[in-house]
Amino acid sequence: MLMHSILIILVIIITTYFTRIWPFMVFNSKNPPNDFVRYLGRALSCSVIGMLVIYCFKDIHILKPPYGINEITAFLSVILLHRIFKVFVLSITLPTILYMVLVQSHALEKAFFNP
């Protein structure tokens, strides 16, 4: 059983490594990407971000408490922090921490929805 688990982890490591390194091996200075691949790189990056945002908000129930207030607060903090500082790491890390604290502590639910 232990050897089986080690082999599975090893296959996952190798597969992940090669999927990460493959674009650098295929598209290098000797073999630059063609125009279509460059277009996909420009066009799909924005659409992937949009798809991730939609995926994050798909399970919010706005008709039941807490009405998505934790998610909306974290989302607005992303926008605010990025507008002010324009640092991606800060814009991702702090709202993630904020969201986790809000969800685990139920702070906004206690503040707004308890009688």
mmCIF file of the C-alpha atoms, coordinates in Angstrom:
data_MODEL
# 
_entry.id   MODEL 
# 
loop_
_atom_site.group_PDB 
_atom_site.id 
_atom_site.type_symbol 
_atom_site.label_atom_id 
_atom_site.label_alt_id 
_atom_site.label_comp_id 
_atom_site.label_asym_id 
_atom_site.label_entity_id 
_atom_site.label_seq_id 
_atom_site.pdbx_PDB_ins_code 
_atom_site.Cartn_x 
_atom_site.Cartn_y 
_atom_site.Cartn_z 
_atom_site.occupancy 
_atom_site.B_iso_or_equiv 
_atom_site.pdbx_formal_charge 
_atom_site.auth_seq_id 
_atom_site.auth_comp_id 
_atom_site.auth_asym_id 
_atom_site.auth_atom_id 
_atom_site.pdbx_PDB_model_num 
ATOM 1   C CA . MET A 1 1   ? 0.000   0.000  0.000   1.00 0.00 ? 1   MET A CA 1 
ATOM 2   C CA . LEU A 1 2   ? 2.814   2.413  0.843   1.00 0.00 ? 2   LEU A CA 1 
ATOM 3   C CA . MET A 1 3   ? 4.645   1.678  -2.412  1.00 0.00 ? 3   MET A CA 1 
ATOM 4   C CA . HIS A 1 4   ? 1.421   2.218  -4.369  1.00 0.00 ? 4   HIS A CA 1 
ATOM 5   C CA . SER A 1 5   ? 0.930   5.629  -2.741  1.00 0.00 ? 5   SER A CA 1 
ATOM 6   C CA . ILE A 1 6   ? 4.532   6.601  -3.413  1.00 0.00 ? 6   ILE A CA 1 
ATOM 7   C CA . LEU A 1 7   ? 4.181   5.620  -7.081  1.00 0.00 ? 7   LEU A CA 1 
ATOM 8   C CA . ILE A 1 8   ? 0.984   7.648  -7.430  1.00 0.00 ? 8   ILE A CA 1 
ATOM 9   C CA . ILE A 1 9   ? 2.654   10.705 -5.911  1.00 0.00 ? 9   ILE A CA 1 
ATOM 10  C CA . LEU A 1 10  ? 5.688   10.217 -8.158  1.00 0.00 ? 10  LEU A CA 1 
ATOM 11  C CA . VAL A 1 11  ? 3.493   10.049 -11.278 1.00 0.00 ? 11  VAL A CA 1 
ATOM 12  C CA . ILE A 1 12  ? 1.674   13.214 -10.190 1.00 0.00 ? 12  ILE A CA 1 
ATOM 13  C CA . ILE A 1 13  ? 4.977   15.029 -9.619  1.00 0.00 ? 13  ILE A CA 1 
ATOM 14  C CA . ILE A 1 14  ? 6.390   14.005 -13.005 1.00 0.00 ? 14  ILE A CA 1 
ATOM 15  C CA . THR A 1 15  ? 3.169   14.839 -14.850 1.00 0.00 ? 15  THR A CA 1 
ATOM 16  C CA . THR A 1 16  ? 2.896   18.241 -13.193 1.00 0.00 ? 16  THR A CA 1 
ATOM 17  C CA . TYR A 1 17  ? 6.546   19.007 -13.893 1.00 0.00 ? 17  TYR A CA 1 
ATOM 18  C CA . PHE A 1 18  ? 6.274   18.184 -17.594 1.00 0.00 ? 18  PHE A CA 1 
ATOM 19  C CA . THR A 1 19  ? 3.033   20.109 -18.079 1.00 0.00 ? 19  THR A CA 1 
ATOM 20  C CA . ARG A 1 20  ? 4.729   23.157 -16.550 1.00 0.00 ? 20  ARG A CA 1 
ATOM 21  C CA . ILE A 1 21  ? 7.995   22.849 -18.511 1.00 0.00 ? 21  ILE A CA 1 
ATOM 22  C CA . TRP A 1 22  ? 6.449   21.811 -21.867 1.00 0.00 ? 22  TRP A CA 1 
ATOM 23  C CA . PRO A 1 23  ? 5.646   25.338 -23.148 1.00 0.00 ? 23  PRO A CA 1 
ATOM 24  C CA . PHE A 1 24  ? 9.222   26.440 -22.448 1.00 0.00 ? 24  PHE A CA 1 
ATOM 25  C CA . MET A 1 25  ? 10.602  23.464 -24.367 1.00 0.00 ? 25  MET A CA 1 
ATOM 26  C CA . VAL A 1 26  ? 8.256   23.924 -27.332 1.00 0.00 ? 26  VAL A CA 1 
ATOM 27  C CA . PHE A 1 27  ? 8.332   27.728 -27.565 1.00 0.00 ? 27  PHE A CA 1 
ATOM 28  C CA . ASN A 1 28  ? 11.872  28.985 -27.133 1.00 0.00 ? 28  ASN A CA 1 
ATOM 29  C CA . SER A 1 29  ? 14.015  31.615 -28.820 1.00 0.00 ? 29  SER A CA 1 
ATOM 30  C CA . LYS A 1 30  ? 14.796  29.241 -31.696 1.00 0.00 ? 30  LYS A CA 1 
ATOM 31  C CA . ASN A 1 31  ? 11.149  28.316 -32.207 1.00 0.00 ? 31  ASN A CA 1 
ATOM 32  C CA . PRO A 1 32  ? 8.890   31.285 -31.271 1.00 0.00 ? 32  PRO A CA 1 
ATOM 33  C CA . PRO A 1 33  ? 5.118   30.764 -31.140 1.00 0.00 ? 33  PRO A CA 1 
ATOM 34  C CA . ASN A 1 34  ? 3.101   31.535 -34.246 1.00 0.00 ? 34  ASN A CA 1 
ATOM 35  C CA . ASP A 1 35  ? 0.550   34.351 -34.458 1.00 0.00 ? 35  ASP A CA 1 
ATOM 36  C CA . PHE A 1 36  ? -2.417  32.143 -33.522 1.00 0.00 ? 36  PHE A CA 1 
ATOM 37  C CA . VAL A 1 37  ? -0.760  30.951 -30.306 1.00 0.00 ? 37  VAL A CA 1 
ATOM 38  C CA . ARG A 1 38  ? 0.134   34.544 -29.424 1.00 0.00 ? 38  ARG A CA 1 
ATOM 39  C CA . TYR A 1 39  ? -3.476  35.569 -30.038 1.00 0.00 ? 39  TYR A CA 1 
ATOM 40  C CA . LEU A 1 40  ? -4.687  32.769 -27.759 1.00 0.00 ? 40  LEU A CA 1 
ATOM 41  C CA . GLY A 1 41  ? -2.258  33.926 -25.076 1.00 0.00 ? 41  GLY A CA 1 
ATOM 42  C CA . ARG A 1 42  ? -3.679  37.439 -25.199 1.00 0.00 ? 42  ARG A CA 1 
ATOM 43  C CA . ALA A 1 43  ? -7.359  36.534 -25.566 1.00 0.00 ? 43  ALA A CA 1 
ATOM 44  C CA . LEU A 1 44  ? -7.642  33.576 -23.214 1.00 0.00 ? 44  LEU A CA 1 
ATOM 45  C CA . SER A 1 45  ? -5.890  35.135 -20.246 1.00 0.00 ? 45  SER A CA 1 
ATOM 46  C CA . CYS A 1 46  ? -8.744  37.618 -19.750 1.00 0.00 ? 46  CYS A CA 1 
ATOM 47  C CA . SER A 1 47  ? -11.427 35.002 -20.339 1.00 0.00 ? 47  SER A CA 1 
ATOM 48  C CA . VAL A 1 48  ? -9.841  32.615 -17.841 1.00 0.00 ? 48  VAL A CA 1 
ATOM 49  C CA . ILE A 1 49  ? -9.947  35.308 -15.152 1.00 0.00 ? 49  ILE A CA 1 
ATOM 50  C CA . GLY A 1 50  ? -13.603 35.963 -15.956 1.00 0.00 ? 50  GLY A CA 1 
ATOM 51  C CA . MET A 1 51  ? -14.373 32.260 -15.799 1.00 0.00 ? 51  MET A CA 1 
ATOM 52  C CA . LEU A 1 52  ? -12.645 31.974 -12.407 1.00 0.00 ? 52  LEU A CA 1 
ATOM 53  C CA . VAL A 1 53  ? -14.685 34.881 -11.035 1.00 0.00 ? 53  VAL A CA 1 
ATOM 54  C CA . ILE A 1 54  ? -17.924 33.273 -12.234 1.00 0.00 ? 54  ILE A CA 1 
ATOM 55  C CA . TYR A 1 55  ? -16.840 29.939 -10.758 1.00 0.00 ? 55  TYR A CA 1 
ATOM 56  C CA . CYS A 1 56  ? -16.138 31.579 -7.390  1.00 0.00 ? 56  CYS A CA 1 
ATOM 57  C CA . PHE A 1 57  ? -19.588 33.154 -7.206  1.00 0.00 ? 57  PHE A CA 1 
ATOM 58  C CA . LYS A 1 58  ? -21.637 30.261 -8.604  1.00 0.00 ? 58  LYS A CA 1 
ATOM 59  C CA . ASP A 1 59  ? -22.651 28.784 -5.234  1.00 0.00 ? 59  ASP A CA 1 
ATOM 60  C CA . ILE A 1 60  ? -23.697 32.001 -3.508  1.00 0.00 ? 60  ILE A CA 1 
ATOM 61  C CA . HIS A 1 61  ? -27.325 31.998 -2.403  1.00 0.00 ? 61  HIS A CA 1 
ATOM 62  C CA . ILE A 1 62  ? -28.388 35.632 -2.363  1.00 0.00 ? 62  ILE A CA 1 
ATOM 63  C CA . LEU A 1 63  ? -31.857 34.779 -1.034  1.00 0.00 ? 63  LEU A CA 1 
ATOM 64  C CA . LYS A 1 64  ? -30.641 32.984 2.109   1.00 0.00 ? 64  LYS A CA 1 
ATOM 65  C CA . PRO A 1 65  ? -28.552 34.380 4.974   1.00 0.00 ? 65  PRO A CA 1 
ATOM 66  C CA . PRO A 1 66  ? -25.773 35.482 4.925   1.00 0.00 ? 66  PRO A CA 1 
ATOM 67  C CA . TYR A 1 67  ? -26.783 36.591 1.395   1.00 0.00 ? 67  TYR A CA 1 
ATOM 68  C CA . GLY A 1 68  ? -23.242 36.316 0.042   1.00 0.00 ? 68  GLY A CA 1 
ATOM 69  C CA . ILE A 1 69  ? -22.004 39.174 2.203   1.00 0.00 ? 69  ILE A CA 1 
ATOM 70  C CA . ASN A 1 70  ? -18.668 37.449 2.938   1.00 0.00 ? 70  ASN A CA 1 
ATOM 71  C CA . GLU A 1 71  ? -17.969 36.880 -0.753  1.00 0.00 ? 71  GLU A CA 1 
ATOM 72  C CA . ILE A 1 72  ? -19.046 40.381 -1.755  1.00 0.00 ? 72  ILE A CA 1 
ATOM 73  C CA . THR A 1 73  ? -16.872 41.912 0.974   1.00 0.00 ? 73  THR A CA 1 
ATOM 74  C CA . ALA A 1 74  ? -13.826 39.934 -0.159  1.00 0.00 ? 74  ALA A CA 1 
ATOM 75  C CA . PHE A 1 75  ? -14.509 40.755 -3.826  1.00 0.00 ? 75  PHE A CA 1 
ATOM 76  C CA . LEU A 1 76  ? -14.805 44.468 -3.103  1.00 0.00 ? 76  LEU A CA 1 
ATOM 77  C CA . SER A 1 77  ? -11.605 44.343 -1.068  1.00 0.00 ? 77  SER A CA 1 
ATOM 78  C CA . VAL A 1 78  ? -9.808  42.833 -4.090  1.00 0.00 ? 78  VAL A CA 1 
ATOM 79  C CA . ILE A 1 79  ? -10.984 45.709 -6.266  1.00 0.00 ? 79  ILE A CA 1 
ATOM 80  C CA . LEU A 1 80  ? -10.141 48.347 -3.657  1.00 0.00 ? 80  LEU A CA 1 
ATOM 81  C CA . LEU A 1 81  ? -6.682  47.003 -2.838  1.00 0.00 ? 81  LEU A CA 1 
ATOM 82  C CA . HIS A 1 82  ? -5.755  46.590 -6.477  1.00 0.00 ? 82  HIS A CA 1 
ATOM 83  C CA . ARG A 1 83  ? -6.924  50.093 -7.352  1.00 0.00 ? 83  ARG A CA 1 
ATOM 84  C CA . ILE A 1 84  ? -4.918  51.584 -4.496  1.00 0.00 ? 84  ILE A CA 1 
ATOM 85  C CA . PHE A 1 85  ? -1.697  49.545 -4.537  1.00 0.00 ? 85  PHE A CA 1 
ATOM 86  C CA . LYS A 1 86  ? -1.660  47.725 -7.927  1.00 0.00 ? 86  LYS A CA 1 
ATOM 87  C CA . VAL A 1 87  ? 0.280   44.823 -6.390  1.00 0.00 ? 87  VAL A CA 1 
ATOM 88  C CA . PHE A 1 88  ? -1.140  41.462 -7.447  1.00 0.00 ? 88  PHE A CA 1 
ATOM 89  C CA . VAL A 1 89  ? 0.184   39.485 -4.489  1.00 0.00 ? 89  VAL A CA 1 
ATOM 90  C CA . LEU A 1 90  ? -1.324  41.967 -2.052  1.00 0.00 ? 90  LEU A CA 1 
ATOM 91  C CA . SER A 1 91  ? -4.593  42.081 -3.998  1.00 0.00 ? 91  SER A CA 1 
ATOM 92  C CA . ILE A 1 92  ? -4.930  38.305 -3.784  1.00 0.00 ? 92  ILE A CA 1 
ATOM 93  C CA . THR A 1 93  ? -3.469  37.482 -0.374  1.00 0.00 ? 93  THR A CA 1 
ATOM 94  C CA . LEU A 1 94  ? -5.189  40.016 1.883   1.00 0.00 ? 94  LEU A CA 1 
ATOM 95  C CA . PRO A 1 95  ? -8.735  39.462 0.549   1.00 0.00 ? 95  PRO A CA 1 
ATOM 96  C CA . THR A 1 96  ? -8.203  35.693 0.810   1.00 0.00 ? 96  THR A CA 1 
ATOM 97  C CA . ILE A 1 97  ? -7.216  36.079 4.451   1.00 0.00 ? 97  ILE A CA 1 
ATOM 98  C CA . LEU A 1 98  ? -10.151 38.445 5.002   1.00 0.00 ? 98  LEU A CA 1 
ATOM 99  C CA . TYR A 1 99  ? -12.569 35.965 3.432   1.00 0.00 ? 99  TYR A CA 1 
ATOM 100 C CA . MET A 1 100 ? -11.259 33.069 5.521   1.00 0.00 ? 100 MET A CA 1 
ATOM 101 C CA . VAL A 1 101 ? -11.548 35.098 8.726   1.00 0.00 ? 101 VAL A CA 1 
ATOM 102 C CA . LEU A 1 102 ? -15.079 36.214 7.837   1.00 0.00 ? 102 LEU A CA 1 
ATOM 103 C CA . VAL A 1 103 ? -16.237 32.699 6.998   1.00 0.00 ? 103 VAL A CA 1 
ATOM 104 C CA . GLN A 1 104 ? -14.630 31.048 10.028  1.00 0.00 ? 104 GLN A CA 1 
ATOM 105 C CA . SER A 1 105 ? -15.656 33.686 12.569  1.00 0.00 ? 105 SER A CA 1 
ATOM 106 C CA . HIS A 1 106 ? -19.131 34.431 11.144  1.00 0.00 ? 106 HIS A CA 1 
ATOM 107 C CA . ALA A 1 107 ? -18.383 38.060 12.057  1.00 0.00 ? 107 ALA A CA 1 
ATOM 108 C CA . LEU A 1 108 ? -20.598 39.697 9.433   1.00 0.00 ? 108 LEU A CA 1 
ATOM 109 C CA . GLU A 1 109 ? -23.407 37.227 10.034  1.00 0.00 ? 109 GLU A CA 1 
ATOM 110 C CA . LYS A 1 110 ? -23.345 37.976 13.757  1.00 0.00 ? 110 LYS A CA 1 
ATOM 111 C CA . ALA A 1 111 ? -23.182 41.713 13.131  1.00 0.00 ? 111 ALA A CA 1 
ATOM 112 C CA . PHE A 1 112 ? -25.983 41.959 10.581  1.00 0.00 ? 112 PHE A CA 1 
ATOM 113 C CA . PHE A 1 113 ? -28.260 38.932 10.831  1.00 0.00 ? 113 PHE A CA 1 
ATOM 114 C CA . ASN A 1 114 ? -28.595 37.950 14.500  1.00 0.00 ? 114 ASN A CA 1 
ATOM 115 C CA . PRO A 1 115 ? -31.644 39.411 16.259  1.00 0.00 ? 115 PRO A CA 1 
# 
